[in-house]
Amino acid sequence: MLVERLRLRDFRTYAAADVALGRALTVVHGDNGAGKTNLLEALYFGCTGRSCRTSNERDVVRFDAGTTRVEVTTVDAEGDRHELSVGFQPGEAKRMKVDGAPVERLSDSPARPLVSVFLPDRLELVKGPPALRRSHVDQLVAALWPARSATRRAYGQALAQRNALVARVRAGRSSASALDAWDAELARHGIALRDDRARALEAVAEPFAAAARELGLRGEARARHKPRTKAATPDELAAELAERRASDLERGFTQHGPHRDDVALERDGRELRSFGSQGEQRLALLALLLGEREVLAQERGAPPLLLLDDVMSELDAERRERLVARLDDGGQALVTTTDLAHVPHAARAGVVRLAVRDGAVLASAGDDAAQEAA
């Protein structure tokens, strides 16, 4: 699934924009503050229905505007075009449509491309709390094996029910023995969730290590699942929950299970979260996304759309070449940069170049579609 065109209105600093993307690499260039990252965010917003930069999505609406709208045209493997749209007015639910029909989630639509994004702010994925890494791995599982996304939802529902029952037991409104059934239910989904995460990280481990070597991360890079439980079966996990029941009742919530898992990104056996420099953490994050892109291409038949914000500035010339070579894999990528010379081969045929300034796309070049959008 390729993204052919992006149209937006009143998004961040843009009053309006209409741009065509290249079928391979699109380079967005301009000075700091010109609106490059905003354009990248708008593309992510139009493909997923959410921002990749903020949880307060009021921020995406242009100052003094009441609403924003983003439209994305995609083309599937058969050449058929599809239209995704996201309309948002602060204080109201988003209005998302696929080919004109309302949907609750864009993620459920086959017309939506898979999207992966690198932002400097996403370093929190490496150095932030475990919940961010769990969520990221769960998104990877859903992208690799869409049917398994239901496991995470089922586990979350069982966890909420068990926590609610813990609260009732603490208040004297229910018997502790009633937790047996929810221990079994939580354990059943929990083992499946734990195993899905382990399988996804096992698949990405070698591509991550290879990408890290290419990008210049010194030492041996490793992505490792850190499960909270060592149980091999649902029955064993249910037994662990039963052993911790008194503590759960004392504290008022479920303390044990896959909702406490973590992921370790390591260099030479030491976690980059604690022992890596910011430069090493950036390289590890980029390598992780590249490794996931490779695995997704193998599993799903095509790489996801990769959005890279200001990634070239901290790479030397050799590693910029290696990165661009990795992007030449039949998939789409969008790269932002302050200096077009930082992107190797940006002038070659097939590469679309978008110049932006002050929240406007000034010019585009590279292929016929881009020329039409200029």
Summary of the structure (lengths in Angstrom):
residues: 374
radius of gyration: 22.5
end to end distance: 23.5
largest distance: 71.7
contacts: 1239
relative contact order: 0.18
helix: 47%
strand: 23%
